[in-house]
Amino acid sequence: MNLLPDRTDRSADVVLIVDDMPDNLAVLHDALDESGYTVLVALDGETALDRAVRAQPDVILLDAVMPGMDGFEVARRLKADPATASIPVIFMTGLTETEHVVAAFAAGGCDYVTKPIRAREVIARITAHTLAAREQQQARNALDAFGHATLVVRRADGRLVWQTALARQMLETHFQSDGRRAPTPLLSWLQHETARLGAIEGLVPGSPSVTLETGTGRRLRFTLHEATGEGEWMLVLREADDAAALEALALAFGLTPREAEALYWVAKGKTNRDIGDIVGASPATVKKHLEHVYEKLGVETRNAAAAVAMAKVPQLGR
């Protein structure tokens, strides 16, 4: 049996096959192995859930009918857990009645194949779904890299359809979110705002925003960005208080706390005298801090420094 691969150090895509009768899938196992996949097997639902969390496979082939926890329940639990929600689930079933196909998709499956399994067909479907999942993950990573914590919320029930890692971290830290539902204040605002907007597709005009107080004393700002599907809305999340912006400036440019303060107020249009009054320093001291800031940012003027800062730290654009 394969050891669980290290997610950060593996050369082959990992497929988790979940079936209480794996001998029936020996041909598929061998075909996947010959095609360069790392193949893991789970014989029951509980083992499948544990293995999915620990191994983070690239795709899961899931038998629909198993004793104990059936495949539909396994899929629902996978999709309810942020750690496994983005993994594509392909159902394997001998049940072709419409209600079973509908149940498979309702449980979170992205596709299904019927038994007896045809290895070449399954491999083709795996290739398509892993590529799509990888592109989605790369897009989310890119958003996080540029400081855009992003989430998609289902308006009807507040379900988080997907979220970037940064958004998940912020919601957990400030709202004790379980990663499954939007915070109640956010959902209330979203339902009110989208009802006001009415039917709309694509980008939201005006990008309406709301700033919510959190249990940690911070303020988070949610901006309604785009309607991504029927009843689903994309929002961009960011910390809205001065402390968050100062911390972001310091991290982005390697500034000292005093240098970050000076740059923050420059970006807000303050003069050296204004900044001195705010932070309790002389204009000459502020000027010295800004000289260091210009050097670290590779600019020569306060306008250029402000432009660079606002481009890098979205909080400054409020």
C-alpha positions as CSV (number, residue, x, y, z in Angstrom):
1,M,0.0,0.0,0.0
2,N,1.3,3.5,-0.9
3,L,2.6,5.7,1.8
4,L,0.8,9.0,2.0
5,P,2.7,11.4,-0.2
6,D,4.0,14.8,0.9
7,R,1.8,17.4,-0.6
8,T,4.7,19.8,-1.0
9,D,7.2,17.3,-2.5
10,R,5.6,15.0,-5.1
11,S,6.2,14.6,-8.8
12,A,3.0,12.7,-9.7
13,D,-0.7,13.5,-9.3
14,V,-2.3,11.5,-6.5
15,V,-5.6,9.7,-7.0
16,L,-7.6,8.4,-4.1
17,I,-9.9,5.4,-4.9
18,V,-12.6,4.8,-2.4
19,D,-14.4,1.4,-2.8
20,D,-15.3,-1.3,-0.4
21,M,-14.4,-3.9,-3.1
22,P,-11.1,-2.7,-4.5
23,D,-10.4,-6.0,-6.2
24,N,-13.1,-5.0,-8.7
25,L,-10.9,-2.0,-9.7
26,A,-7.6,-3.8,-10.1
27,V,-7.5,-2.9,-13.9
28,L,-8.1,0.8,-13.1
29,H,-5.5,0.8,-10.4
30,D,-2.9,-0.7,-12.7
31,A,-3.8,1.7,-15.6
32,L,-3.5,4.7,-13.3
33,D,-0.2,3.4,-12.0
34,E,1.2,2.9,-15.5
35,S,0.0,6.4,-16.5
36,G,2.2,7.9,-13.8
37,Y,-0.3,8.5,-11.0
38,T,0.3,7.8,-7.4
39,V,-2.7,5.6,-6.3
40,L,-4.1,5.4,-2.8
41,V,-7.0,3.2,-1.8
42,A,-9.6,3.5,1.0
43,L,-12.0,0.7,1.8
44,D,-14.6,2.7,3.7
45,G,-15.9,6.3,4.2
46,E,-14.2,7.1,7.4
47,T,-10.8,6.0,6.1
48,A,-11.4,8.0,2.9
49,L,-12.1,11.2,4.9
50,D,-9.0,10.8,7.0
51,R,-6.8,9.9,4.0
52,A,-8.1,12.9,2.0
53,V,-7.3,15.3,4.7
54,R,-3.8,13.9,5.2
55,A,-2.8,13.2,1.6
56,Q,-4.6,16.0,-0.2
57,P,-5.1,14.0,-3.4
58,D,-5.5,15.7,-6.7
59,V,-8.8,13.8,-7.4
60,I,-11.0,11.3,-5.6
61,L,-12.7,8.4,-7.4
62,L,-15.6,7.5,-5.1
63,D,-17.9,4.5,-5.1
64,A,-21.5,5.7,-4.6
65,V,-22.8,2.6,-2.8
66,M,-20.9,1.3,0.2
67,P,-22.0,-0.2,3.5
68,G,-22.0,2.1,6.4
69,M,-21.2,5.6,5.1
70,D,-22.1,5.7,1.5
71,G,-20.4,7.7,-1.2
72,F,-22.9,10.5,-1.2
73,E,-22.3,11.2,2.5
74,V,-18.5,11.0,2.1
75,A,-18.7,13.6,-0.7
76,R,-20.9,15.9,1.4
77,R,-18.3,15.8,4.3
78,L,-15.4,16.3,1.9
79,K,-17.1,19.4,0.5
80,A,-18.0,20.7,4.0
81,D,-14.4,20.6,5.1
82,P,-12.3,23.6,3.8
83,A,-9.2,21.3,3.8
84,T,-10.8,19.0,1.2
85,A,-13.6,21.1,-0.4
86,S,-11.6,22.0,-3.6
87,I,-10.6,18.3,-4.4
88,P,-12.6,17.1,-7.5
89,V,-14.8,14.1,-6.7
90,I,-15.7,11.7,-9.5
91,F,-18.4,9.2,-8.6
92,M,-18.2,5.6,-9.7
93,T,-21.6,4.0,-9.8
94,G,-23.6,1.2,-11.4
95,L,-26.7,3.3,-10.7
96,T,-27.7,5.3,-13.7
97,E,-31.2,6.3,-12.7
98,T,-31.7,10.1,-12.8
99,E,-32.2,10.4,-9.1
100,H,-28.8,8.8,-8.4
101,V,-27.0,11.0,-10.9
102,V,-28.7,14.1,-9.4
103,A,-27.7,12.9,-5.9
104,A,-24.1,12.6,-7.0
105,F,-23.9,16.2,-8.2
106,A,-25.9,17.5,-5.2
107,A,-23.4,15.9,-2.9
108,G,-20.6,17.8,-4.5
109,G,-19.4,15.5,-7.3
110,C,-18.0,17.1,-10.4
111,D,-18.5,14.0,-12.7
112,Y,-19.4,10.4,-12.7
113,V,-18.5,7.2,-14.5
114,T,-20.5,4.0,-14.7
115,K,-19.4,0.5,-13.9
116,P,-18.0,-1.6,-15.3
117,I,-15.2,1.0,-15.3
118,R,-13.4,1.8,-18.5
119,A,-9.9,2.8,-17.6
120,R,-9.1,5.1,-20.6
121,E,-12.3,7.0,-20.0
122,V,-11.6,7.5,-16.3
123,I,-8.1,8.7,-17.0
124,A,-9.4,11.2,-19.5
125,R,-11.8,12.6,-17.0
126,I,-9.2,12.7,-14.3
127,T,-6.9,14.7,-16.5
128,A,-9.6,17.3,-17.3
129,H,-10.7,17.8,-13.8
130,T,-7.3,17.9,-12.2
131,L,-6.2,20.5,-14.8
132,A,-9.3,22.6,-14.0
133,A,-8.8,22.3,-10.3
134,R,-5.1,23.3,-10.6
135,E,-6.0,26.4,-12.6
136,Q,-8.6,27.4,-10.0
137,Q,-6.0,27.0,-7.2
138,Q,-3.4,29.0,-9.1
139,A,-5.9,31.8,-9.5
140,R,-6.7,31.8,-5.8
141,N,-3.0,31.8,-5.0
142,A,-2.5,34.7,-7.3
143,L,-5.2,36.7,-5.6
144,D,-3.6,36.0,-2.2
145,A,-0.2,37.0,-3.5
146,F,-1.5,40.4,-4.4
147,G,-3.2,40.8,-1.0
148,H,-6.7,40.2,-2.3
149,A,-8.5,37.9,0.1
150,T,-11.4,36.7,-2.0
151,L,-14.5,34.6,-1.3
152,V,-17.7,33.5,-3.2
153,V,-20.9,33.4,-1.1
154,R,-24.2,31.8,-2.0
155,R,-26.8,34.4,-1.2
156,A,-29.6,32.0,-0.2
157,D,-27.9,30.3,2.7
158,G,-24.5,32.0,3.1
159,R,-22.5,29.0,2.1
160,L,-18.9,29.8,1.2
161,V,-18.7,28.3,-2.3
162,W,-14.9,28.9,-2.4
163,Q,-12.4,31.1,-0.7
164,T,-8.7,31.9,-1.0
165,A,-6.4,30.7,1.8
166,L,-6.0,34.3,3.0
167,A,-9.7,34.9,3.2
168,R,-10.2,31.7,5.1
169,Q,-7.5,32.7,7.6
170,M,-9.0,36.2,8.1
171,L,-12.5,34.9,8.6
172,E,-11.3,32.3,11.1
173,T,-9.2,34.8,13.0
174,H,-11.8,37.6,13.2
175,F,-15.1,35.8,13.1
176,Q,-14.2,32.3,14.4
177,S,-15.5,31.0,11.0
178,D,-15.7,27.3,10.4
179,G,-15.0,27.9,6.7
180,R,-18.5,26.8,5.6
181,R,-20.8,29.8,6.1
182,A,-20.4,33.5,5.8
183,P,-20.6,35.5,9.1
184,T,-24.2,36.4,9.8
185,P,-23.6,40.2,9.6
186,L,-22.0,39.8,6.2
187,L,-24.8,37.6,4.9
188,S,-27.5,40.0,6.1
189,W,-25.8,42.9,4.3
190,L,-25.2,40.8,1.1
191,Q,-28.8,39.7,0.9
192,H,-30.0,43.3,1.4
193,E,-27.5,44.8,-1.1
194,T,-28.1,42.2,-3.8
195,A,-31.8,42.6,-3.5
196,R,-31.3,46.3,-4.0
197,L,-29.2,45.7,-7.1
198,G,-31.7,43.2,-8.6
199,A,-30.8,40.9,-11.5
200,I,-27.2,41.5,-12.5
201,E,-24.5,39.6,-14.3
202,G,-20.7,40.1,-14.1
203,L,-19.0,43.1,-12.4
204,V,-21.1,45.0,-9.8
205,P,-21.4,48.7,-10.7
206,G,-20.0,51.0,-7.9
207,S,-18.5,48.1,-6.0
208,P,-20.6,48.6,-2.8
209,S,-18.8,47.9,0.5
210,V,-19.5,47.3,4.1
211,T,-17.2,47.5,7.1
212,L,-17.9,45.1,9.9
213,E,-16.6,45.2,13.5
214,T,-15.1,41.9,14.6
215,G,-14.6,40.1,17.9
216,T,-10.9,40.9,17.8
217,G,-11.3,44.6,17.7
218,R,-10.4,44.9,14.1
219,R,-12.6,46.1,11.3
220,L,-13.0,44.1,8.1
221,R,-14.2,45.7,4.9
222,F,-16.1,43.5,2.3
223,T,-16.5,44.8,-1.2
224,L,-19.0,43.3,-3.5
225,H,-17.1,42.6,-6.7
226,E,-18.9,40.3,-9.1
227,A,-21.9,38.0,-9.7
228,T,-20.2,34.7,-10.5
229,G,-23.2,32.5,-11.0
230,E,-26.9,32.1,-10.1
231,G,-27.2,33.4,-6.6
232,E,-23.4,33.4,-6.0
233,W,-21.4,36.6,-5.4
234,M,-17.7,37.3,-5.2
235,L,-16.4,39.6,-2.5
236,V,-13.0,41.0,-1.7
237,L,-12.0,41.2,2.0
238,R,-9.4,43.4,3.7
239,E,-8.6,44.7,7.1
240,A,-9.8,48.3,7.3
241,D,-8.1,49.8,10.3
242,D,-4.9,51.9,10.4
243,A,-3.0,49.2,12.3
244,A,-3.5,46.7,9.5
245,A,-2.3,49.2,6.9
246,L,0.8,50.1,8.9
247,E,1.6,46.4,9.4
248,A,1.2,45.8,5.7
249,L,3.5,48.7,4.8
250,A,6.2,47.5,7.1
251,L,6.1,44.0,5.7
252,A,5.8,45.0,2.1
253,F,8.8,47.4,2.1
254,G,10.9,46.4,5.1
255,L,10.1,49.6,7.0
256,T,10.5,50.4,10.7
257,P,7.3,51.2,12.6
258,R,8.2,55.0,12.4
259,E,8.9,54.8,8.7
260,A,5.7,52.9,8.1
261,E,3.8,55.7,9.9
262,A,5.4,58.4,7.9
263,L,4.7,56.6,4.6
264,Y,1.1,55.9,5.7
265,W,0.4,59.6,6.3
266,V,2.2,60.7,3.1
267,A,-0.2,58.4,1.2
268,K,-3.1,60.2,3.0
269,G,-1.8,63.5,1.6
270,K,-0.3,64.9,4.9
271,T,2.6,67.3,5.0
272,N,5.7,66.7,7.1
273,R,4.4,69.2,9.7
274,D,1.0,67.4,9.8
275,I,2.7,64.1,10.2
276,G,4.9,65.4,13.0
277,D,1.8,66.7,14.9
278,I,0.1,63.3,14.5
279,V,3.0,61.1,15.6
280,G,4.6,63.5,18.0
281,A,7.8,64.2,16.1
282,S,9.5,67.2,14.6
283,P,9.2,67.9,10.9
284,A,12.9,67.4,10.6
285,T,12.6,63.9,12.1
286,V,9.7,63.1,9.7
287,K,11.9,64.3,6.8
288,K,14.7,61.9,7.9
289,H,12.3,59.0,8.1
290,L,11.0,59.7,4.7
291,E,14.5,59.9,3.2
292,H,14.9,56.3,4.4
293,V,11.5,55.4,3.0
294,Y,12.3,56.8,-0.4
295,E,15.6,54.8,-0.5
296,K,13.8,51.5,0.4
297,L,11.1,52.1,-2.2
298,G,13.5,53.2,-4.9
299,V,11.8,56.6,-5.5
300,E,12.7,60.2,-5.1
301,T,9.5,62.1,-4.3
302,R,6.7,61.8,-1.8
303,N,4.1,61.5,-4.7
304,A,6.0,58.6,-6.1
305,A,6.3,57.0,-2.7
306,A,2.5,57.4,-2.2
307,A,1.8,55.8,-5.5
308,V,4.0,52.8,-4.9
309,A,2.5,52.4,-1.4
310,M,-1.1,52.5,-2.6
311,A,-0.4,50.1,-5.4
312,K,1.1,47.6,-3.0
313,V,-1.2,48.0,0.0
314,P,-4.9,48.2,-1.0
315,Q,-6.0,49.4,2.5
316,L,-4.5,52.8,1.7
317,G,-7.0,53.4,-1.2
318,R,-9.9,53.7,1.2
